[in-house]
Amino acid sequence: MSNTVFDVVVIGGGSTWTATARDCTMRGLRTLLLGRDHVASGTVGTCAGMISTGLKYMDEPDIVDVCSSEVVYFNRLLGTP
């Protein structure tokens, strides 16, 4: 392993910490991002166990349709009425 020196070490590769690492890098800081899985694989929705209803995307009907379909699918899968 090399003896690289970093200005910032970000622990956690979720969407928030990936954005933090990106911001630090763009500011010229030598940044190391350490995560358990692939970058941003455990995004906020996964951690919270929530599914978007798509309501915040009302201006983009295609996204609303996909989100709504996912909610219906998971409700059926989980046996929720």
MARKEBA-295732 format. One record per atom (N, C-alpha, C): residue in one letter; x, y, z. Coordinates in pm, whole numbers, plus 50000, padded with zeros to 5 digits. Atoms other than C-alpha are relative to their C-alpha. Layout:
BEGIN
AXYZ ...
//
This chain:
BEGIN
M500844988250000 M500005000050000 M500895012450000 S499204987950009 S501305034449916 S499805008850123 N500074990749887 N501915061950168 N499365013149958 T500704988150045 T499445086150016 T499405007450118 V500564991549894 V498405115050236 V498725006349947 F501284994250039 F494775126450224 F499675011750093 D500494988849920 D493275159050340 D498714996250072 V501325003949947 V489865143150398 V499804985149979 V500415014050014 V488725107550465 V498514999650031 V501455001049984 V484985101850415 V499664985350017 I500365013949972 I483635069950570 I498504998449974 G501395002250038 G480425058050408 G499825003949855 G500134997550143 G479675055150037 G498585002149954 G501384997150040 G475965063550043 G499935013149923 S500154988250085 S474565092149840 S500485012850069 T499614987849929 T475165118650109 T501515001050010 W498564999449981 W478765109450179 W500755000049868 T499394999350132 T479545103949811 T499995014549951 A500084985850039 A478345139549746 A500995008350080 T499034992949916 T480485151650037 T501414998049946 A498675002950055 A483555134449894 A500215007349868 R499914992850128 R482835149149552 R500245014850023 D499844985949971 D482505183949697 D501425003050048 C498634998049950 C485815180549883 C501014999149886 T499105001850113 T487535168049568 T499955012249908 M500144988450087 M486145196749363 M500615012650061 R499364988849932 R487555220749622 R501524998550005 G498575002050008 G490995206349558 G500604992050114 L499505008049888 L491255184749869 L500264985749953 R499705014150030 R492895150449838 R499084991650088 T501105006449928 T489935128949934 T500004984949979 L500145014550004 L489585092050019 L498584996750045 L501365004349968 L486075076950013 L500044985250031 L500055014049959 L485645044350205 L498544995950018 G501375004849987 G482415024950168 G499974984950006 R500135014449984 R481164989950238 R499744993149866 D500365005950129 D479684982949892 D500365009749888 H499804990950112 H479555000349557 H499595014150041 V500304986149968 V479445038149565 V498515002749982 A501414996049998 A475945050849652 A499044988249988 S500885011650010 S474555015349666 S498954999950113 G500954999349889 G472885021850002 G499455014150012 T500504986350000 T471045053549916 T499005002250111 V500864996149889 V468795071750156 V498694992150002 G501245007650004 G465625054150039 G500164985950050 T499725013549953 T467195020350104 T500144999850151 C499764999549856 C468315030350452 C498715002350077 A501224996549931 A464945044650545 A498914989549979 G501015010250029 G463045015150396 G498745006149942 M501154993050056 M460785039150210 M500024999349848 I500134999750146 I459515039349854 I499355013249964 S500574987150042 S458855072049678 S498674997749930 T501305000650069 T455275077549571 T500065007649869 G499854992450123 G456555100149296 G499355013650003 L500714987249995 L454555130149417 L500905012049980 K499114988550017 K457595152549422 K500445001649855 Y499654999350141 Y458045145149050 Y498785002549912 M501264998250073 M454585156448939 M500205006449862 D499744994050130 D456125176148652 D500614990249900 E499405010250086 E457635143948513 E499154987350009 P500965011149991 P454785119148449 P500624986149987 D499385013350014 D457085090548344 D500574995150133 I499445003749870 I458825090948682 I498884996650098 V501145002649912 V455485092648865 V499444986149972 D500525013150037 D454295062048672 D500884988750054 V499085010349952 V457415041948759 V499904998750152 C500075000349853 C457255051649129 C498684993750046 S501305005449962 S453545043649148 S499954984949977 S499965014450029 S454095009748984 S500804992550104 E499185006549897 E456835001749234 E499244998550130 V500775000549876 V454565010149527 V498974988849993 V501005010550017 V451814987449391 V500654986350004 Y499295012950003 Y454294959249322 Y500434995850140 F499515003749867 F455864960449668 F498864997650098 N501155002649913 N452484962649839 N499454986149975 R500465013650031 R451394931049657 R500974989650051 L498965009349957 L454674914049733 L499964998050151 L500025000649854 L454374922250103 L498634996550057 G501355003449954 G450664914350118 G499295011650065 T500664988249944 T449714949950209 T498855003949908 P501154996550085 P446234960050089 P500195013349931 
//
